[in-house]
């Protein structure tokens, strides 16, 4: 069973680990947004791909965007205020 965290209590995480996790999520978010932009408004997003490839790429980009946003929100909700340098 996963322990619940009180809404006003944040967990403590090493600052370097937090920064790495946040940077990774931000990079994935940027990649997803760029992919969706290219697929939605630029001809280069289509290229020689079939319609099925196009839809699959769009779905993958959306999943990446949602995942990145979820990761950023989780870091902010559970850890941001509890940052401290452990090492």
N, CA, C and O atoms as a Tinker XYZ file with bonds, in Angstrom:
   348  protein
     1  N      0.838000   -1.182000    0.000000    73     2
     2  CA     0.000000    0.000000    0.000000    64     1     3
     3  C      0.885000    1.247000    0.000000    63     2     4     5
     4  O      1.854000    1.324000    0.754000    81     3
     5  N      0.552000    2.210000   -0.838000    73     3     6
     6  CA     1.320000    3.445000   -0.954000    64     5     7
     7  C      0.869000    4.421000    0.129000    63     6     8     9
     8  O     -0.322000    4.706000    0.257000    81     7
     9  N      1.839000    4.940000    0.921000    73     7    10
    10  CA     1.448000    5.887000    1.964000    64     9    11
    11  C      0.963000    7.195000    1.357000    63    10    12    13
    12  O      1.489000    7.659000    0.345000    81    11
    13  N     -0.036000    7.776000    1.985000    73    11    14
    14  CA    -0.558000    9.066000    1.526000    64    13    15
    15  C      0.237000   10.181000    2.174000    63    14    16    17
    16  O      0.679000   10.062000    3.316000    81    15
    17  N      0.414000   11.269000    1.431000    73    15    18
    18  CA     1.131000   12.435000    1.923000    64    17    19
    19  C      0.100000   13.509000    2.228000    63    18    20    21
    20  O     -0.769000   13.794000    1.404000    81    19
    21  N      0.195000   14.098000    3.401000    73    19    22
    22  CA    -0.713000   15.181000    3.764000    64    21    23
    23  C     -0.587000   16.300000    2.741000    63    22    24    25
    24  O      0.511000   16.552000    2.245000    81    23
    25  N     -1.695000   16.984000    2.411000    73    23    26
    26  CA    -1.656000   18.018000    1.369000    64    25    27
    27  C     -0.658000   19.138000    1.643000    63    26    28    29
    28  O     -0.126000   19.725000    0.700000    81    27
    29  N     -0.398000   19.444000    2.890000    73    27    30
    30  CA     0.511000   20.540000    3.218000    64    29    31
    31  C      1.918000   20.055000    3.557000    63    30    32    33
    32  O      2.773000   20.863000    3.919000    81    31
    33  N      2.170000   18.762000    3.446000    73    31    34
    34  CA     3.475000   18.191000    3.782000    64    33    35
    35  C      4.135000   17.685000    2.513000    63    34    36    37
    36  O      3.535000   16.920000    1.756000    81    35
    37  N      5.365000   18.109000    2.279000    73    35    38
    38  CA     6.114000   17.697000    1.086000    64    37    39
    39  C      7.199000   16.699000    1.494000    63    38    40    41
    40  O      7.739000   16.773000    2.598000    81    39
    41  N      7.505000   15.783000    0.609000    73    39    42
    42  CA     8.567000   14.824000    0.840000    64    41    43
    43  C      9.907000   15.472000    0.519000    63    42    44    45
    44  O      9.974000   16.409000   -0.276000    81    43
    45  N     10.960000   14.979000    1.132000    73    43    46
    46  CA    12.295000   15.523000    0.918000    64    45    47
    47  C     12.993000   14.705000   -0.165000    63    46    48    49
    48  O     12.981000   13.474000   -0.135000    81    47
    49  N     13.596000   15.400000   -1.114000    73    47    50
    50  CA    14.343000   14.746000   -2.189000    64    49    51
    51  C     15.641000   15.515000   -2.397000    63    50    52    53
    52  O     15.684000   16.740000   -2.282000    81    51
    53  N     16.681000   14.780000   -2.702000    73    51    54
    54  CA    17.964000   15.392000   -3.028000    64    53    55
    55  C     17.773000   16.376000   -4.178000    63    54    56    57
    56  O     17.120000   16.057000   -5.172000    81    55
    57  N     18.340000   17.562000   -4.043000    73    55    58
    58  CA    18.175000   18.632000   -5.027000    64    57    59
    59  C     18.661000   18.222000   -6.418000    63    58    60    61
    60  O     18.017000   18.538000   -7.418000    81    59
    61  N     19.794000   17.522000   -6.485000    73    59    62
    62  CA    20.332000   17.105000   -7.789000    64    61    63
    63  C     19.406000   16.102000   -8.471000    63    62    64    65
    64  O     19.204000   16.172000   -9.683000    81    63
    65  N     18.847000   15.181000   -7.711000    73    63    66
    66  CA    17.912000   14.200000   -8.275000    64    65    67
    67  C     16.652000   14.903000   -8.763000    63    66    68    69
    68  O     16.160000   14.612000   -9.853000    81    67
    69  N     16.128000   15.828000   -7.957000    73    67    70
    70  CA    14.946000   16.594000   -8.337000    64    69    71
    71  C     15.196000   17.349000   -9.638000    63    70    72    73
    72  O     14.363000   17.327000  -10.545000    81    71
    73  N     16.334000   18.011000   -9.725000    73    71    74
    74  CA    16.680000   18.798000  -10.916000    64    73    75
    75  C     16.780000   17.902000  -12.145000    63    74    76    77
    76  O     16.308000   18.276000  -13.218000    81    75
    77  N     17.384000   16.735000  -12.006000    73    75    78
    78  CA    17.507000   15.804000  -13.121000    64    77    79
    79  C     16.134000   15.330000  -13.576000    63    78    80    81
    80  O     15.856000   15.311000  -14.775000    81    79
    81  N     15.275000   14.949000  -12.644000    73    79    82
    82  CA    13.939000   14.466000  -12.988000    64    81    83
    83  C     13.106000   15.565000  -13.658000    63    82    84    85
    84  O     12.398000   15.312000  -14.633000    81    83
    85  N     13.199000   16.777000  -13.127000    73    83    86
    86  CA    12.458000   17.896000  -13.698000    64    85    87
    87  C     12.967000   18.225000  -15.103000    63    86    88    89
    88  O     12.167000   18.454000  -16.011000    81    87
    89  N     14.274000   18.250000  -15.287000    73    87    90
    90  CA    14.857000   18.540000  -16.607000    64    89    91
    91  C     14.447000   17.490000  -17.638000    63    90    92    93
    92  O     14.157000   17.823000  -18.787000    81    91
    93  N     14.424000   16.241000  -17.231000    73    91    94
    94  CA    14.024000   15.161000  -18.126000    64    93    95
    95  C     12.570000   15.331000  -18.559000    63    94    96    97
    96  O     12.248000   15.175000  -19.737000    81    95
    97  N     11.707000   15.645000  -17.621000    73    95    98
    98  CA    10.290000   15.836000  -17.940000    64    97    99
    99  C     10.093000   17.062000  -18.828000    63    98   100   101
   100  O      9.283000   17.028000  -19.754000    81    99
   101  N     10.821000   18.141000  -18.557000    73    99   102
   102  CA    10.716000   19.343000  -19.382000    64   101   103
   103  C     11.200000   19.084000  -20.806000    63   102   104   105
   104  O     10.619000   19.597000  -21.762000    81   103
   105  N     12.256000   18.294000  -20.950000    73   103   106
   106  CA    12.765000   17.955000  -22.285000    64   105   107
   107  C     11.748000   17.110000  -23.049000    63   106   108   109
   108  O     11.517000   17.338000  -24.236000    81   107
   109  N     11.144000   16.141000  -22.375000    73   107   110
   110  CA    10.128000   15.317000  -23.025000    64   109   111
   111  C      8.923000   16.165000  -23.440000    63   110   112   113
   112  O      8.347000   15.953000  -24.507000    81   111
   113  N      8.548000   17.123000  -22.591000    73   111   114
   114  CA     7.423000   18.000000  -22.916000    64   113   115
   115  C      7.744000   18.830000  -24.157000    63   114   116   117
   116  O      6.903000   18.977000  -25.045000    81   115
   117  N      8.950000   19.367000  -24.216000    73   115   118
   118  CA     9.360000   20.163000  -25.381000    64   117   119
   119  C      9.364000   19.316000  -26.646000    63   118   120   121
   120  O      8.927000   19.781000  -27.699000    81   119
   121  N      9.853000   18.078000  -26.559000    73   119   122
   122  CA     9.870000   17.182000  -27.723000    64   121   123
   123  C      8.453000   16.888000  -28.200000    63   122   124   125
   124  O      8.171000   16.906000  -29.398000    81   123
   125  N      7.566000   16.618000  -27.245000    73   123   126
   126  CA     6.179000   16.292000  -27.590000    64   125   127
   127  C      5.489000   17.478000  -28.255000    63   126   128   129
   128  O      4.802000   17.317000  -29.264000    81   127
   129  N      5.672000   18.663000  -27.690000    73   127   130
   130  CA     5.045000   19.851000  -28.274000    64   129   131
   131  C      5.574000   20.128000  -29.681000    63   130   132   133
   132  O      4.806000   20.480000  -30.577000    81   131
   133  N      6.868000   19.973000  -29.872000    73   131   134
   134  CA     7.442000   20.168000  -31.200000    64   133   135
   135  C      6.900000   19.130000  -32.187000    63   134   136   137
   136  O      6.551000   19.468000  -33.318000    81   135
   137  N      6.833000   17.888000  -31.761000    73   135   138
   138  CA     6.300000   16.831000  -32.629000    64   137   139
   139  C      4.866000   17.133000  -33.037000    63   138   140   141
   140  O      4.507000   16.996000  -34.206000    81   139
   141  N      4.038000   17.546000  -32.067000    73   139   142
   142  CA     2.642000   17.857000  -32.375000    64   141   143
   143  C      2.535000   19.071000  -33.294000    63   142   144   145
   144  O      1.669000   19.118000  -34.168000    81   143
   145  N      3.407000   20.043000  -33.099000    73   143   146
   146  CA     3.415000   21.213000  -33.979000    64   145   147
   147  C      3.781000   20.800000  -35.409000    63   146   148   149
   148  O      3.117000   21.197000  -36.367000    81   147
   149  N      4.830000   20.009000  -35.540000    73   147   150
   150  CA     5.255000   19.566000  -36.868000    64   149   151
   151  C      4.174000   18.722000  -37.539000    63   150   152   153
   152  O      3.896000   18.884000  -38.728000    81   151
   153  N      3.572000   17.828000  -36.774000    73   151   154
   154  CA     2.536000   16.962000  -37.335000    64   153   155
   155  C      1.276000   17.751000  -37.692000    63   154   156   157
   156  O      0.592000   17.430000  -38.663000    81   155
   157  N      0.976000   18.778000  -36.905000    73   155   158
   158  CA    -0.267000   19.502000  -37.102000    64   157   159
   159  C     -0.214000   20.637000  -38.097000    63   158   160   161
   160  O     -1.246000   21.043000  -38.631000    81   159
   161  N      0.978000   21.158000  -38.358000    73   159   162
   162  CA     1.000000   22.349000  -39.205000    64   161   163
   163  C      2.109000   22.384000  -40.247000    63   162   164   165
   164  O      2.147000   23.299000  -41.069000    81   163
   165  N      2.983000   21.441000  -40.231000    73   163   166
   166  CA     4.110000   21.447000  -41.165000    64   165   167
   167  C      4.089000   20.194000  -42.029000    63   166   168   169
   168  O      3.820000   19.098000  -41.537000    81   167
   169  N      4.365000   20.352000  -43.281000    73   167   170
   170  CA     4.378000   19.215000  -44.205000    64   169   171
   171  C      5.479000   18.218000  -43.855000    63   170   172   173
   172  O      5.350000   17.036000  -44.174000    81   171
   173  N      6.557000   18.660000  -43.207000    73   171   174
   174  CA     7.648000   17.741000  -42.899000    64   173   175
   175  C      7.205000   16.668000  -41.912000    63   174   176   177
   176  O      7.827000   15.608000  -41.833000    81   175
   177  N      6.153000   16.925000  -41.168000    73   175   178
   178  CA     5.665000   15.928000  -40.215000    64   177   179
   179  C      5.055000   14.731000  -40.899000    63   178   180   181
   180  O      4.968000   13.656000  -40.306000    81   179
   181  N      4.634000   14.896000  -42.127000    73   179   182
   182  CA     3.975000   13.813000  -42.850000    64   181   183
   183  C      4.976000   13.038000  -43.698000    63   182   184   185
   184  O      5.067000   11.816000  -43.586000    81   183
   185  N      5.720000   13.728000  -44.535000    73   183   186
   186  CA     6.745000   13.073000  -45.349000    64   185   187
   187  C      6.208000   11.914000  -46.156000    63   186   188   189
   188  O      5.149000   12.002000  -46.777000    81   187
   189  N      6.962000   10.821000  -46.137000    73   187   190
   190  CA     6.581000    9.634000  -46.892000    64   189   191
   191  C      5.811000    8.624000  -46.043000    63   190   192   193
   192  O      5.682000    7.462000  -46.428000    81   191
   193  N      5.314000    9.048000  -44.925000    73   191   194
   194  CA     4.632000    8.125000  -44.022000    64   193   195
   195  C      3.184000    7.913000  -44.444000    63   194   196   197
   196  O      2.569000    8.760000  -45.092000    81   195
   197  N      2.668000    6.762000  -44.055000    73   195   198
   198  CA     1.265000    6.478000  -44.311000    64   197   199
   199  C      0.402000    7.216000  -43.285000    63   198   200   201
   200  O      0.908000    7.744000  -42.295000    81   199
   201  N     -0.884000    7.243000  -43.536000    73   199   202
   202  CA    -1.817000    7.872000  -42.599000    64   201   203
   203  C     -1.740000    7.177000  -41.249000    63   202   204   205
   204  O     -1.817000    7.823000  -40.204000    81   203
   205  N     -1.588000    5.865000  -41.277000    73   203   206
   206  CA    -1.484000    5.112000  -40.019000    64   205   207
   207  C     -0.255000    5.545000  -39.227000    63   206   208   209
   208  O     -0.337000    5.707000  -38.009000    81   207
   209  N      0.878000    5.736000  -39.893000    73   207   210
   210  CA     2.086000    6.227000  -39.224000    64   209   211
   211  C      1.860000    7.621000  -38.643000    63   210   212   213
   212  O      2.283000    7.918000  -37.526000    81   211
   213  N      1.193000    8.462000  -39.412000    73   211   214
   214  CA     0.896000    9.826000  -38.982000    64   213   215
   215  C      0.081000    9.807000  -37.691000    63   214   216   217
   216  O      0.423000   10.502000  -36.734000    81   215
   217  N     -0.989000    9.023000  -37.657000    73   215   218
   218  CA    -1.832000    8.940000  -36.465000    64   217   219
   219  C     -1.066000    8.350000  -35.289000    63   218   220   221
   220  O     -1.191000    8.816000  -34.157000    81   219
   221  N     -0.280000    7.328000  -35.566000    73   219   222
   222  CA     0.511000    6.700000  -34.505000    64   221   223
   223  C      1.502000    7.708000  -33.916000    63   222   224   225
   224  O      1.649000    7.788000  -32.697000    81   223
   225  N      2.173000    8.469000  -34.763000    73   223   226
   226  CA     3.123000    9.475000  -34.281000    64   225   227
   227  C      2.425000   10.555000  -33.474000    63   226   228   229
   228  O      2.954000   11.010000  -32.460000    81   227
   229  N      1.241000   10.970000  -33.912000    73   227   230
   230  CA     0.481000   11.981000  -33.172000    64   229   231
   231  C      0.063000   11.454000  -31.802000    63   230   232   233
   232  O      0.169000   12.165000  -30.803000    81   231
   233  N     -0.409000   10.217000  -31.754000    73   231   234
   234  CA    -0.806000    9.608000  -30.474000    64   233   235
   235  C      0.397000    9.484000  -29.529000    63   234   236   237
   236  O      0.287000    9.773000  -28.338000    81   235
   237  N      1.534000    9.057000  -30.065000    73   235   238
   238  CA     2.738000    8.916000  -29.241000    64   237   239
   239  C      3.186000   10.263000  -28.683000    63   238   240   241
   240  O      3.603000   10.351000  -27.528000    81   239
   241  N      3.102000   11.303000  -29.494000    73   239   242
   242  CA     3.492000   12.639000  -29.028000    64   241   243
   243  C      2.548000   13.118000  -27.931000    63   242   244   245
   244  O      2.988000   13.716000  -26.949000    81   243
   245  N      1.249000   12.859000  -28.094000    73   243   246
   246  CA     0.293000   13.260000  -27.069000    64   245   247
   247  C      0.517000   12.506000  -25.764000    63   246   248   249
   248  O      0.442000   13.095000  -24.686000    81   247
   249  N      0.789000   11.228000  -25.854000    73   247   250
   250  CA     1.080000   10.432000  -24.651000    64   249   251
   251  C      2.332000   10.953000  -23.966000    63   250   252   253
   252  O      2.373000   11.037000  -22.739000    81   251
   253  N      3.357000   11.305000  -24.743000    73   251   254
   254  CA     4.585000   11.846000  -24.170000    64   253   255
   255  C      4.309000   13.179000  -23.461000    63   254   256   257
   256  O      4.857000   13.442000  -22.390000    81   255
   257  N      3.463000   14.009000  -24.061000    73   255   258
   258  CA     3.114000   15.296000  -23.460000    64   257   259
   259  C      2.381000   15.106000  -22.136000    63   258   260   261
   260  O      2.712000   15.751000  -21.141000    81   259
   261  N      1.397000   14.233000  -22.124000    73   259   262
   262  CA     0.627000   13.973000  -20.903000    64   261   263
   263  C      1.523000   13.389000  -19.820000    63   262   264   265
   264  O      1.434000   13.784000  -18.657000    81   263
   265  N      2.377000   12.458000  -20.194000    73   263   266
   266  CA     3.300000   11.848000  -19.237000    64   265   267
   267  C      4.248000   12.888000  -18.642000    63   266   268   269
   268  O      4.474000   12.906000  -17.433000    81   267
   269  N      4.795000   13.744000  -19.484000    73   267   270
   270  CA     5.714000   14.779000  -19.001000    64   269   271
   271  C      5.003000   15.743000  -18.060000    63   270   272   273
   272  O      5.543000   16.102000  -17.013000    81   271
   273  N      3.788000   16.166000  -18.430000    73   271   274
   274  CA     3.018000   17.049000  -17.547000    64   273   275
   275  C      2.717000   16.372000  -16.208000    63   274   276   277
   276  O      2.813000   17.000000  -15.154000    81   275
   277  N      2.356000   15.103000  -16.255000    73   275   278
   278  CA     2.092000   14.354000  -15.016000    64   277   279
   279  C      3.333000   14.300000  -14.131000    63   278   280   281
   280  O      3.247000   14.482000  -12.917000    81   279
   281  N      4.485000   14.048000  -14.743000    73   279   282
   282  CA     5.729000   13.984000  -13.977000    64   281   283
   283  C      6.060000   15.328000  -13.347000    63   282   284   285
   284  O      6.458000   15.388000  -12.184000    81   283
   285  N      5.898000   16.412000  -14.112000    73   283   286
   286  CA     6.162000   17.750000  -13.571000    64   285   287
   287  C      5.202000   18.081000  -12.433000    63   286   288   289
   288  O      5.613000   18.630000  -11.411000    81   287
   289  N      3.933000   17.750000  -12.608000    73   287   290
   290  CA     2.955000   18.002000  -11.555000    64   289   291
   291  C      3.249000   17.194000  -10.297000    63   290   292   293
   292  O      3.111000   17.706000   -9.186000    81   291
   293  N      3.651000   15.943000  -10.459000    73   291   294
   294  CA     3.974000   15.113000   -9.298000    64   293   295
   295  C      5.171000   15.678000   -8.544000    63   294   296   297
   296  O      5.169000   15.717000   -7.314000    81   295
   297  N      6.191000   16.114000   -9.273000    73   295   298
   298  CA     7.349000   16.708000   -8.608000    64   297   299
   299  C      6.948000   17.952000   -7.828000    63   298   300   301
   300  O      7.377000   18.142000   -6.689000    81   299
   301  N      6.133000   18.790000   -8.435000    73   299   302
   302  CA     5.706000   20.014000   -7.762000    64   301   303
   303  C      4.801000   19.715000   -6.568000    63   302   304   305
   304  O      4.956000   20.312000   -5.503000    81   303
   305  N      3.859000   18.791000   -6.747000    73   303   306
   306  CA     2.897000   18.482000   -5.687000    64   305   307
   307  C      3.536000   17.809000   -4.481000    63   306   308   309
   308  O      3.159000   18.092000   -3.343000    81   307
   309  N      4.498000   16.922000   -4.716000    73   307   310
   310  CA     5.036000   16.117000   -3.632000    64   309   311
   311  C      6.413000   16.529000   -3.137000    63   310   312   313
   312  O      6.765000   16.220000   -1.998000    81   311
   313  N      7.204000   17.217000   -3.957000    73   311   314
   314  CA     8.597000   17.423000   -3.581000    64   313   315
   315  C      9.102000   18.865000   -3.590000    63   314   316   317
   316  O     10.039000   19.171000   -2.853000    81   315
   317  N      8.537000   19.744000   -4.371000    73   315   318
   318  CA     9.182000   21.036000   -4.613000    64   317   319
   319  C      9.527000   21.799000   -3.352000    63   318   320   321
   320  O     10.635000   22.327000   -3.255000    81   319
   321  N      8.644000   21.883000   -2.394000    73   319   322
   322  CA     8.920000   22.664000   -1.198000    64   321   323
   323  C      9.850000   21.956000   -0.220000    63   322   324   325
   324  O     10.358000   22.576000    0.714000    81   323
   325  N     10.072000   20.683000   -0.427000    73   323   326
   326  CA    10.907000   19.928000    0.501000    64   325   327
   327  C     12.329000   19.723000    0.012000    63   326   328   329
   328  O     13.044000   18.858000    0.517000    81   327
   329  N     12.740000   20.509000   -0.961000    73   327   330
   330  CA    14.086000   20.320000   -1.523000    64   329   331
   331  C     15.160000   20.609000   -0.495000    63   330   332   333
   332  O     15.077000   21.567000    0.273000    81   331
   333  N     16.153000   19.770000   -0.503000    73   331   334
   334  CA    17.363000   20.042000    0.279000    64   333   335
   335  C     18.502000   19.258000   -0.319000    63   334   336   337
   336  O     18.285000   18.218000   -0.941000    81   335
   337  N     19.689000   19.734000   -0.142000    73   335   338
   338  CA    20.880000   19.063000   -0.661000    64   337   339
   339  C     21.239000   17.951000    0.309000    63   338   340   341
   340  O     21.612000   18.223000    1.450000    81   339
   341  N     21.130000   16.692000   -0.133000    73   339   342
   342  CA    21.415000   15.554000    0.732000    64   341   343
   343  C     22.898000   15.216000    0.692000    63   342   344   345
   344  O     23.473000   14.837000    1.713000    81   343
   345  N     23.525000   15.350000   -0.474000    73   343   346
   346  CA    24.935000   14.969000   -0.608000    64   345   347
   347  C     25.854000   16.039000   -0.130000    63   346   348
   348  O     27.073000   15.872000   -0.176000    81   347
